[in-house]
Each structure stands twice: as C-alpha cells, then as structure tokens.
Amino acid sequence: MKLIIAIIQPEELPDIKEELLKKQIYKFTVTNAKGQGKEIPVTEVYRGISHEITLLNKVRLEIAVNDEYVDAVVEAITTVARGDDDLGRGKIFILPIEQVIRIRTGETGPDAIG
C-alpha cells in the first residue's frame, strides 16, 4: 500500500482527474496549497502598488492505492503535468502506508483502500 502525494498546477487538475478516472482510480483527496519551487516569483499590481508573490497557488493531490496501482497513478499525473523545459511542473512523492482502517466497516489493509 502506498500514499501518493502530488503537488501540481491548479489548471492541470481537471485533466489529471480525467486521466485517473480512465485508469479506474476513483478515490483521491484534493487540497489547495501555496508553495514555491524553482519558478520565478510573480509580480502583480494591486491598486497601483506592485507586489511580488513568492508563494504561488498549487494543488495537493493525495491518493492511497494498493501497490499494483502505483504506476498507473504516476503515469496519469505525468502524462498531463509534464512540460518541456517548463519549470514548476510539480512533484510526486510515494510513501509506504503501514495500515489502513475503513471506519464504517472496520476493514483493514488492502481491502480498506478499495
């Protein structure tokens, strides 16, 4: 069992979601996040005053899967998010999961992930 955490650009979420659904990955969590990678900070003008925005909008996508689905999830995310020489495409982290418990039924382990 693995927990896949992907930090992606917000505009890529709909296409990544579509790719995940095509690969029969239906259960995931999405959180709005702010962060800074190698992107150049953005300068915006608000009410005539220039502001440098160093923390940019990102999306954190969390997906718990059984081991046989890890490659499908990574492929779905990278298919959409990969850009040629474009900084700030995001990161994917793959972490082991020690235990999963489905609260409603009490199922544990791979059966609880579904």
Secondary structure in CASP SS format (residue, H / E / C, confidence):
PFRMAT SS
TARGET T0000
AUTHOR 0000-0000-0000
METHOD secondary structure of the structure
MODEL  1
M C 1.00
K E 1.00
L E 1.00
I E 1.00
I E 1.00
A E 1.00
I E 1.00
I E 1.00
Q C 1.00
P H 1.00
E H 1.00
E H 1.00
L H 1.00
P H 1.00
D H 1.00
I H 1.00
K H 1.00
E H 1.00
E H 1.00
L H 1.00
L H 1.00
K H 1.00
K C 1.00
Q C 1.00
I C 1.00
Y C 1.00
K C 1.00
F C 1.00
T E 1.00
V E 1.00
T E 1.00
N E 1.00
A E 1.00
K E 1.00
G E 1.00
Q C 1.00
G C 1.00
K C 1.00
E C 1.00
I C 1.00
P C 1.00
V E 1.00
T E 1.00
E E 1.00
V E 1.00
Y E 1.00
R C 1.00
G C 1.00
I E 1.00
S E 1.00
H E 1.00
E E 1.00
I E 1.00
T C 1.00
L C 1.00
L E 1.00
N E 1.00
K E 1.00
V E 1.00
R E 1.00
L E 1.00
E E 1.00
I E 1.00
A E 1.00
V E 1.00
N C 1.00
D H 1.00
E H 1.00
Y H 1.00
V H 1.00
D H 1.00
A H 1.00
V H 1.00
V H 1.00
E H 1.00
A H 1.00
I H 1.00
T H 1.00
T H 1.00
V H 1.00
A H 1.00
R C 1.00
G C 1.00
D C 1.00
D C 1.00
D C 1.00
L C 1.00
G C 1.00
R C 1.00
G C 1.00
K E 1.00
I E 1.00
F E 1.00
I E 1.00
L E 1.00
P E 1.00
I C 1.00
E C 1.00
Q C 1.00
V C 1.00
I E 1.00
R C 1.00
I C 1.00
R C 1.00
T C 1.00
G C 1.00
E C 1.00
T E 1.00
G C 1.00
P H 1.00
D H 1.00
A H 1.00
I H 1.00
G C 1.00
END
